[in-house]
């Protein structure tokens, strides 16, 4: 994959270049802020709880979201699913104000659906876990279709020579916009994150983003990675316990089919298996219960061809990956979700986004393999 073309034109040694914002975008800012009750983004329902109470209680005079923003959201999610950066569905000037309040830069993405580079960039780079986590933690993301509405006006302002087009921008004096970095064409996830990190480090202090904030984010990320490693180790231990319980149950089932004279000769290994079962019972679990609960937390790193990995996306943006056997029923996924005891998750159904398929009551008796979910799949939990 070739490196993107990056515009490096200098402006006083601080920013790459300055551009003047279209009057329609600047003029739309006051109207957008006049009736915005909350900040809405794709798929998460995130809202601004810092607005004054009296403003939050006032009913909007106009729809708070422009049609162009909804068009971009629906177009993007229909083709690439729900795993993507959190795009604020608001006017561009509103996104600049949010970024200023949160001491962040704006990551601007102009989406050209029919450009040949767009599908691979969206699937492999923009929706990759590395890019999603980095953008959500460090930027206010705003996206629009490049051929209509504010997206068309920003395309005329930035004048990209190719798509996809991304830019790191910040508000400047007057009605100007500081373009700190502009990237065009195909780019890998690692390259994109590297460019974004360098831009933040070089430009952060010049635009009032304290270095202490960046260091705090690095420390927080290190703690998160440490927690992920600890969780992985715990899962591996649980997997080992599950496999031991599964082996006991399998051998116990085989023992039932042995002739009567062989049943009388109980091997030492069986005694040890019984002791293992007693240990689980001593913790308040029978071996069958251990199998039922630990089955939902089998090794994500397992190389067993019978293991099916299911990534479940919840309406609040949370994601959980669990492993099942390909012979398990779709009902097993529902049992796992019910065992989490999540508040408000009572009546729901599971949906695969692309291609869209509903796994409801009629499909719960199907095995994961027959349902087309093996060896791995992503399901979205939709509340009813």
N, C-alpha and C positions, 0 to 999 in steps of 0.2 A: 504494500500500500504506500503510495507516494506521500511525501510531506505536504502540508497545506501551504498555499501562498499567503504569506503574512506581510501586511503592510507595515513598514517600519519607519515611515516618514516622521521625523522628529518635530516636536513643538516645544521649544524652550527646554529641551532635554528632559521633560517630565512626561508629557503625554504624546501619543503618536500623532494625533491631529484633532482639530476642532471642527465641528460642523454646526450649521444653524438649523434648528428644528423648524419643521413646517408650521405655519401659523395655525392651521386647523388642529394640529396636535396640541400646541400650546394653549389655544383657546378652549379646547375640550377639557383641559385639566380642571378648571373651576367648576364646570358642569358636572364632571365625574365625581369630584370630591363633595359636591353639594348633595348628592343623593346616594353616596356609597355608605352602606351600613356595615358591611364586613368585607374582608378580603377573601375572595373565593378562588380556589385553585382546582386543577384537575384531580378528581378522584379522592380528595381527602376531606373536604368540608372545613378546612382550616379557617378560623375567623379571627378578627382583630378585637381582642378584649381590652385594648388600651384606649379606645374611643370614649369620649364623655358619655355618661349614662343617658343624658337627655337626648343626645344625638342617636344613640342606639335605639331609643324607644320611638323615634319619629318614623312614620311610614314613608317609604320612598315615593317621590313624585313620578319617577320614571323607572323603567327596568334598570337595575344597577349594573348589568353586564351588557356590553355591546354585542350585537349579533356576530361580528367578525371573530370575537374571542371564542364564542361557543362553536363557531364553524371550525376554527383551528383545533379545538379540543376534540370534537367529535371525529374530525377527519383523521387526526393523529391516533386516537385510541382505537378506532375501528380497524386500523391497519397494523398497529404495533403494540396494542395491549395497554395494560395499566402500569407496568413497571417503567417509569420514566421520571425525570426530575419534576419537582413540584412547580408547575407553571402557574403564576398568578393570572387569573382570568379577569383582567381589568384594563383600563386605558394605560397607554405607555407612560404618561406623565404621572399617573397614580403609582405605577411600579417604581418610578424614580423617587417619589416621595417616600414610599415604603423603605426603599434601600437606604435613603438618607437617614431615616429614623432609626434603622437597625445598624447603621455604620457598615454597610456592605456595598459592593458594586452590583450592577445589573448585568446578568448574562442574557443577552438578546439572541434569539434564534429566529431566523426567517425561513419558513418552511415552503419549499417548492415541490409539491407532490409528484410532478411529472419529470423532474430532472433525473437523469440516470444514476447519479451518485447518491440521491436521497435515500432510497430503501436501505442500502448497506450501511450508510452512516447512522440512520435512526436505529436499526436493529442491533448493530455491532458496537456502536460507540455511544450514542446519546442514551440508549436504554441499558447500557452495561451497568452492573452493580457498582463498579469503581466510580464511574462518572456520576451516577445518580447520588451516591452518598456524598461525594465531594461537593457537588453543586448545591444540594440541599443544605449542607452545613455552612457554606461560605458565600453563597450568592442569593440574590433575588432573581428568579428566572422569569422571563417574559418571552412568549412566542406568538407568532402570527403568520398567517398565510401571506406569501410574498406578492400575491396578485390581487389583493383587495384590501380595502379599509386602511387602517393604520399600518398594517404590514406593507402595503404598496407604497405608502408615503415614506416609511423608513427605508425601504429598498431604494427609492429614488434619492434619499439623503445619503445613504452609505455607498450606493452605486457599486454593488458587488459585481465582479467579472464572472463569477461562477457560483454554483450552489452545490451543497448546502452552505449557508453563510451564518457564521456566529460572530458575536462581538462582545467585548467587555466594555461597558460604558459607565459614565458617571456624569451627574449634572455639573454644569459650569456656569459662569457668570452670564447674566442676561438670559436670552433664549437659546443659548448654545449648549452643545453636548460634547463632552470629552470622550473621544474614542480611544481607549487605552490599548486595545488590541482587536484586530479584525482577522478572522480565519475563514478561508474559503476552500471548498473542495474536500476530498476524502481525507480523513485523519483517524488515527487509532485512538482507543481510550487512553492509553498511557501517554501518548503525545499531547492529547488535549489537556489532561490533568497537569502535565508538566508545564505547558504554556500558561495555564490559568494560575498555577502556583507562582511561577516567575512573575507574572503580571501583578499579582497581589503583593508580593514581596517588594517589587520595584516601585509600585505606585501607591501602596497602602498609606504610608505616612504622609505623602503629598496631598491626599484627599481626606485626611482626618480619620483614618482607620488606625487606631493605636496598635503598635507592635505587640503590646501586652495581650491584646485580644487574640492575635494570631498564636502567640505562645500558649495561651490558655486553651485554644482549640486543639493545638498539637498534643498538649497533656491530656485533654479529654479523649482525644482519639486513641492515645496510647492505653488509657484505662479501658476503653471500649474493646480494643484488640485483646487486652489481657483477659477481660471477661469472656470474650468469645473463645479464647483458648481454654479457659477453665470450664466453660459449658461443653466444649467438645470433649474434654477429658471425662467429664461426668457422663456424657452420652456413651462414650466407649465403655466405661465401667458398667453402665446399665445394659448395654448391648451384650456384654459378656455374661451378665447375670441372666438375661433373657435367653441367650443361646443355651446356657446350661439347663434352664428350666424346660426349654423346648426339647432338648435331648432326653431329659428325664421322662417327659410325657410320651415321646415317641417310643422309647424303649419299654415303657410301661404298657403302651398299647400293643406292642409286639408280644409282650409276655402273656397277654390275655389269649393269644392265638396259639400258644405252645401246648403240646400234649400234657396230660395231667401229671405224668411221671417227671417231666422236665420242670414243671412248676414247683414240684417238691424240692428240687435242688436249687436253692436260692443262692446266687453268686454273691460274693463279697461286694461286687460293684453295685448291686441292687441295694444293699444295705447302706452304702455310702450315698446313693441317690435318695433314699428315704431320709437320711440325716439332712441332706440339703433341703428337701422339702420341709422338714420340721423347722429349719432355720427361717425359711420364708414365712411359715405359719407363726413363728414366734414374733415376727414383726407385724403380725396382723394380716398376713396375706397367704392364701393358699397358692399352690403352684399354678393353678389355672388362672387365678387373678393376676399373678405376675405376668403370665403370658398375655393376658388381655391388655394390661397397661403398658408393659415394656415393648409390646409389638409395635406400638405407635411411635416409639423412639429408637428404632433400630438404627444401625450405623449408616450415616450418610456417606461414609467413605467405603462402604462395603462393595466388594467386586462380585458378589453373588449375582449371577444372571437372573435369578428369580426375584430379586429385590426391585420394587418399584418406588421411585422417589416422587413424592407429591409436594409441590409448593403451593401453599394456601395463602391467598391474599385476602385480608379482612377490610371492611369498609373504611376503617380508620387509618389505613395505610400500612398496618402491621403485616409482616410476612412470617410464616412459619413453614419449615420444610420437615417432613416426616417420611419415614421409609415403611413400606408395607411389602407383603409378598404379592406376586402377580396373581396368585390364586385367591387372594382376599376379595371380599365383595365390596362394592361401592359403599355399602352400609357401614363398613369399618371406618371409613373416613368420617362419616357423620358421628359415629360413636366417639372417635378421637376428639372431634370439635366439641361435642357435648361434655366430655370429661374435663375440658379446660375451664368450664364454668364462667365463661366471659359474660359480663353484664349486658343485657339487651339482646344477646344472641340466642333466640328461642325458636322463632319460626323463620326458616331460611331455606335456600337451595344453593347448589353448587353449579357453577357455569364455567366452561372453558371459553376463553374470549376469542381465540383465532385458530381454527374456525369455531364459531359460536355453537355450543352444544350444552343443553341443560341436562344435568344428572339429578333428577328428582325421584319421586316415589316409584315410578315405573322402572327405574334403572338400578335401584339399590340392591337387587338380587344378582346383578351381573358381576362377574369377576373383573378386576382391574384390567386384566389383559384383554378380555372380550369387549370391555368398554373403551378400548383404545387409549388407555392411560399408562400402559407399560412401554418402555422402561421408566419414563419420567413425563410429568405433565404439570401444568400450572392451572389451578382452579381459583375462581373468584367467588367469595361468599356474598350472596345477594340476600339482604333482609326482605322478608315479605310482610 
